[in-house]
Amino acid sequence: MPVRLIGLGEVVEACDRVARALLNADVEVDTVVAIARGGFMPARFLCDFLDISRLLSIQVGHYEAGAQSAGEATVDYPLGGDIEGRRVLLVDDVNDSGDTLQAALAYLRDQSPAAVHSAVLHEKSTTACRADFKAEAMREWRWVLYPWAVVEDVGQFIRDMDPVPETRKAIHDALRERHDLVLDPSQLDRVLHYTGLAADDLPE
């Protein structure tokens, strides 16, 4: 499975493009709703760029670490605030199958908002539910790896290898060969450390 690693600078630039698109379209927003967990950082940047202080979240269960599907998309953790009569922007990091976005939009529309728009950083051609705003449409399918999910996702990639590589170099090479993914040394150290492999104890 090919992986595209996204840097923090790319995230900021993507959020900037989404914010400018919203302003150019004269879309009025008074509440941002992040889809937890991937939508948290993009939602916060958009709040900053658009001068919006009201930030809420919902959590939709669908994907687990490393592209493992958790089944049908459902809202597991509902809103902690009222959006009746509000102009809402729903935000996520990536729109893959569209199942998460579709479930979240249906849930929010049941709460009687004045309007709901959706925005994502990256949208894949495989989606069945298009976002209203996106920073980039991806024609070639890749698993999108964001800065906030490197340890979780790469740890799962490594655990799924059979056999699991036993050295740092073997892990580095396997990630490159199987996922077209190259981590810098500090990123790899964090993955190994927080997934239970002490980086200092793992031979080169």
Sequence and secondary structure as in RCSB ss.txt:
>XXXX:A:sequence
MPVRLIGLGEVVEACDRVARALLNADVEVDTVVAIARGGFMPARFLCDFLDISRLLSIQVGHYEAGAQSAGEATV
DYPLGGDIEGRRVLLVDDVNDSGDTLQAALAYLRDQSPAAVHSAVLHEKSTTACRADFKAEAMREWRWVLYPWAV
VEDVGQFIRDMDPVPETRKAIHDALRERHDLVLDPSQLDRVLHYTGLAADDLPE
>XXXX:A:secstr
  EEE  HHHHHHHHHHHHHHHHHTT   SEEEEEETTTHHHHHHHHHHHT   EEEEEEEEE GGG EEEEEEE
EE  SS  TT EEEEEEEEESSSHHHHHHHHHHHTT  SEEEEEEEEEETT SS  SEEEEEESS  EEE GGGH
HHHHHHHHHTSSS   SHHHHHHHHHHHH     HHHHHHHHHHTT  GGGS  
